[in-house]
């Protein structure tokens, strides 16, 4: 596998998943656990961090597929 592409793909996937979690988890907690709290900040995170995390995750998946496609076939021993 192409080493730099794989490293970038893994980093983008991790960053995207962290941003998705930062956007979705607080909104779910306010919706179901902390019902009495104001949901303004979790809603802002949901509409700002989560879409960015989704785009970065999609980019990381595409980059990972490109790295898999560019992999050199292994020669028999």
N, C-alpha and C positions, 0 to 999 in steps of 0.2 A: 504494500500500500504506500502511496505517496505520503511520506512522513509529515511535512509541513501542513498539507491539506487536512490530514487526520487530526493534527493538534488543533488547528483552527476550528475544525468542525466540532470537536469535543468541547472546546471552550465556548463556542457560540451556542451549542445545545445546553450547556450548563447555565450560561447567562440567561438564555431565553426561559428556561424552566424556573430560575429564581425570580425573574420578573413576572412570569405568570403566577407564581405562588404569592408574590407580594401584591398582586392585583386581585386575586380571587379569594385567598384565604381570609383577609380581614372582612371582606364583604359577606362571606358565608358566616363568619363568627358573629357579626353584628345582626345578620338576618335570623340566625337560629339560636345562638347562645346568649348574647348580650342584647336582648330585645329592646330594652329601655334606652339605649344609648343613641346619640345622634349619628346618623349614617353618612354624614357629608364627606369626611375624610376617606372612609372605605369606598364610597362611590367614586370619588375623584381618582383613587388608586385603580379602581376597576376600569375606568374609562381612559386612563392614561398609561399605566404600567402594563396592564394585561394585553392590550393590542400590540404594543411594542414587543413584549415578550413572545407573543404569537408570531410576529414577523421574524424576529431573530431566531426562534426555534425552527421556523420553516426554512430560513436561510441556512442554518446549521445542518438540517436534514439534506438539503440540496447539495451543500458542500461535501457532506459525507458520502452521498451517492456518487458525486464526481470523483472523489478519492477512491471509491471502490471500483469505478469504471476505469480509472487510470492505472490500476494495479497491474504490475507486470506478471505475466503467467510464470509460475514456478517451474523450473526445469527439473526433470527427473534426475535423481542422484546416480 
